[in-house]
Amino acid sequence: MKRNFYITTPIYYPSGNPHIGHAYSSILADVFARFKRIDNFNVRFLTGTDEHGLKIQKAAEKNAMEPLAYCDKSSKIFKDLAKDLNLSNDDFIRTTESRHHVAVNEIWNRLVKSGDIYLSKYKGWYSVSDEAYYNEDEISYDNGKKISTFSGSSVEWVEEESFFFKLSAWEKKLLSFYENNKNFIQPSARRNEVINFVRSGLKDLSISRTSFTWGIKVPNSQHHIIYVWLDALTNYLSALNFPDTDDQLYKDFWPASLHIIGKDILRFHAIYWPAFLLAADIKPPIGIFSHGWILSGDEKMSKSKGNILNPIEIIKTYGVDQLRYYLMKEVSHGSDGNISLKNLQNCNNSDLANNFGNLCQRVFSFIKTNCDNKVEINEELSDADKSIINETIILSKNLRSEIDSFNLNNYIKSVINISFLTNKYINDEEPWKLKKTNIKKMNNILHISLQQISKISILLSPIIPEKSSKVLDALNISEKSRNLSFIDGTKIIENKVEINHLDILFKKVL
Ligand code: MSP
């Protein structure tokens, strides 16, 4: 029976143009989704837009538009981005959809029923840009302006009637939840951060606002709008048709296997979210992976800082697989990463053009010119043949665990090393010298090379889906064979194979 795997990206604020940080978060989730698919899981991958709250209301006002019309327009930009990034999402949720309103209402009602909500007054700091409340000790001065020390965004003083969630009552239960679910927060440095924060004491959380209107109304209340984070987090459930807990999607995919998020939104996902869920008698997700920030210089890339790299421009210039490969190979995923176009070019040239691309081109064109596109393996394998096959088996064995422990960088390094070793095998075995002297041996070398190429293409398919699938098409490998069962010994290509023409995959950028 297939195992289920539900993976999500954060839903994006459609309050400006998407930048490379958004693209990075999405691609990372997509790579895990695609990897689990080729590992035979039944995957559901969700992304979408987070459209309520003051931040969006203000963005709409700035554009002189009604909030919903503004969201219709700007949510589409993120939907288009998902296509441009070649995301394999099964759904795209918008928090303005009615399926989401129904779910948020149900969560609210459950929290009321469990006795976790009370009415009081909020007095404190609020950042519209983060949609977050901050304590006095989390505020600093920047040029006379009050900002959040954590995010650097400006804060305003808020005093208004508000419903509160009894977060303080969940402190001990959260700590024992983290204790019993050691892998809930990854990487471990982030887990420690969260545990320390919770241990230092949790205050009750304001979960409604009254000073603006754009959001989901608190049930049975005239003036209160549900806090946008309680609203937004619920998207992960509403996309599974919650509150219909008999729905097949909900039954198959909740609790979520993995929420991919940036470190700036860790507190919401690792503290508030499990507390809301436990209070509403819903199982918390299995895991959260919190990635770092993409930096430009030493700063987080963001609109307010004006240091944005535009993913669409990069895709137009270099290609989508090139962007995906670079971000996945060179950003260290638990930490912050500096990126530059120069490094993207170097990475593209060395790994994709000179290594994997070159391997494919040289083998395909040799077989086309010398073997009429057909090769057949025979049983007398040389030591060199056996050795490259064995080395690949050994290198492939650890790959699943690299993914499961979020060592995507190691995963890619191992796979590209298989490509490097295969190029070396061809250099050492010199099939071009065997055409007249030992055609059987030449065929073996070419067949093994094709087998290597098919393995590498499958292994790289989560990262560079477009180009991998070109190669697998040219090898006539059926969709259903494009999975990891070869790691456990299943054959990918037949003993006799016929290939098709393969265009140049990656051009060197100079
Ligand atoms: N709307 C909330 C998420 C709600 S999830 C229930 C939000 N949206 S966001 O558009 O501001 O950010 C979406 C994701 O992009 C977050 O995971 C955030 O960490 C990530 N990134 C935004 N800028 C980033 C970088 N410069 N670098 C890496 N990722 C960053 O937060």
Boltz pocket constraint, residues with backbone or C-beta under 6 A from the ligand:
constraints:
  - pocket:
      binder: B
      contacts: [[A, 9], [A, 10], [A, 11], [A, 12], [A, 13], [A, 20], [A, 21], [A, 22], [A, 24], [A, 25], [A, 50], [A, 229], [A, 232], [A, 233], [A, 234], [A, 235], [A, 260], [A, 261], [A, 262], [A, 263], [A, 264], [A, 265], [A, 291], [A, 292], [A, 293], [A, 294], [A, 295], [A, 300], [A, 301], [A, 302]]
      max_distance: 6.0
